[in-house]
Amino acid sequence: MFINLTNHPSENWSEEQIQAAHYYGEIVDLSFPIIEPAYSKQEILYLVKECTEVIMGIKEEKTVVHVMGEMTFTYNIVCALKELDIICIASTTERNTIMTPDGKKISEFKFVQFREY
């Protein structure tokens, strides 16, 4: 099983990323929690506990969790899941940035691979 814990549902992924995820198994999307900038460390740890419980309730024998998002939550949930012997991975991308004549920056990302934390 491939649990996608990000703000990017797999239905919007490129065919390359979907195929790479299927290497691990069936893709299951979980919504990344909303992390307010003013949250305390305790509030982050509470969200980590909640998400970990959800993952433990749906995981299969061979499960990887794709975690990308707010850094303090990501760090803490990856640590918690690794303590439970659950492999966590990140997606890597190539970024192409274009500056428009009016000064706006447009970034396009191309999936390259998944990498283990």
C-alpha positions as CSV (number, residue, x, y, z in Angstrom):
1,M,0.0,0.0,0.0
2,F,1.2,3.5,-0.9
3,I,-0.4,6.1,1.5
4,N,-0.2,9.6,0.0
5,L,-0.2,12.1,3.0
6,T,0.2,15.3,1.1
7,N,-1.8,18.3,-0.2
8,H,-1.5,16.8,-3.7
9,P,-4.1,14.1,-4.5
10,S,-2.8,11.4,-6.7
11,E,-5.6,12.1,-9.3
12,N,-3.6,15.2,-10.3
13,W,-0.2,13.4,-10.6
14,S,1.7,12.7,-13.8
15,E,1.5,9.2,-15.3
16,E,5.2,8.8,-14.3
17,Q,4.5,9.5,-10.6
18,I,1.4,7.3,-10.6
19,Q,3.4,4.4,-12.0
20,A,6.3,4.9,-9.5
21,A,3.7,4.9,-6.7
22,H,2.1,1.7,-7.9
23,Y,5.5,0.0,-7.5
24,Y,4.7,0.1,-3.7
25,G,1.1,-0.9,-4.1
26,E,-2.4,0.6,-4.2
27,I,-2.5,4.4,-3.8
28,V,-4.6,5.6,-0.9
29,D,-4.9,9.4,-0.5
30,L,-5.0,11.0,3.0
31,S,-5.5,14.7,3.3
32,F,-2.6,16.5,4.8
33,P,-3.8,18.3,8.0
34,I,-4.2,22.0,8.0
35,I,-1.3,23.4,9.9
36,E,-1.8,26.9,11.2
37,P,1.4,29.0,11.5
38,A,0.5,29.9,15.1
39,Y,0.2,26.2,16.3
40,S,2.3,25.2,19.2
41,K,4.6,22.2,19.2
42,Q,1.9,20.4,21.3
43,E,-0.7,21.1,18.7
44,I,1.6,19.7,16.0
45,L,2.3,16.5,18.1
46,Y,-1.5,16.1,18.6
47,L,-2.0,16.1,14.8
48,V,0.9,13.7,14.4
49,K,-0.8,11.3,16.9
50,E,-4.2,11.6,15.1
51,C,-2.7,10.9,11.6
52,T,-0.5,8.1,12.9
53,E,-3.6,6.4,14.4
54,V,-5.4,6.7,11.0
55,I,-2.4,5.3,9.2
56,M,-2.1,2.4,11.7
57,G,-5.8,1.7,11.2
58,I,-5.6,1.3,7.4
59,K,-2.0,0.1,6.8
60,E,-1.3,-3.3,5.3
61,E,1.7,-5.5,5.9
62,K,3.8,-3.7,3.4
63,T,3.0,0.0,3.5
64,V,4.9,3.1,2.6
65,V,3.8,6.6,3.5
66,H,4.5,9.5,1.1
67,V,4.9,12.6,3.4
68,M,5.3,16.1,2.0
69,G,4.1,19.3,3.6
70,E,4.7,21.6,6.5
71,M,8.1,20.9,7.8
72,T,7.7,20.5,11.6
73,F,4.7,18.2,11.1
74,T,6.5,16.2,8.4
75,Y,9.6,15.8,10.6
76,N,7.6,14.6,13.6
77,I,5.3,12.2,11.7
78,V,8.2,10.7,9.8
79,C,10.0,10.1,13.1
80,A,6.8,8.6,14.7
81,L,6.1,6.3,11.7
82,K,9.7,5.1,11.4
83,E,9.6,4.1,15.1
84,L,6.7,1.9,14.1
85,D,8.8,0.4,11.3
86,I,6.8,2.2,8.5
87,I,8.9,3.3,5.6
88,C,8.4,7.0,4.7
89,I,9.2,8.5,1.4
90,A,9.4,11.9,-0.3
91,S,8.9,12.8,-3.9
92,T,11.7,14.6,-5.8
93,T,11.2,16.9,-8.7
94,E,13.0,19.1,-11.2
95,R,11.8,22.7,-10.9
96,N,11.7,25.0,-14.0
97,T,11.1,28.6,-13.0
98,I,10.0,31.3,-15.4
99,M,10.0,35.0,-14.6
100,T,7.2,36.8,-16.4
101,P,7.7,40.4,-17.8
102,D,5.5,41.7,-14.9
103,G,7.9,40.2,-12.3
104,K,5.8,37.1,-11.4
105,K,7.5,33.8,-10.9
106,I,5.9,30.7,-12.4
107,S,7.3,27.3,-11.2
108,E,6.6,24.0,-12.9
109,F,7.6,20.8,-11.3
110,K,8.5,17.5,-13.0
111,F,8.5,14.3,-10.9
112,V,11.8,12.4,-10.9
113,Q,11.6,9.7,-8.1
114,F,10.5,8.8,-4.6
115,R,13.3,8.8,-2.0
116,E,13.2,7.3,1.5
117,Y,13.6,9.5,4.5
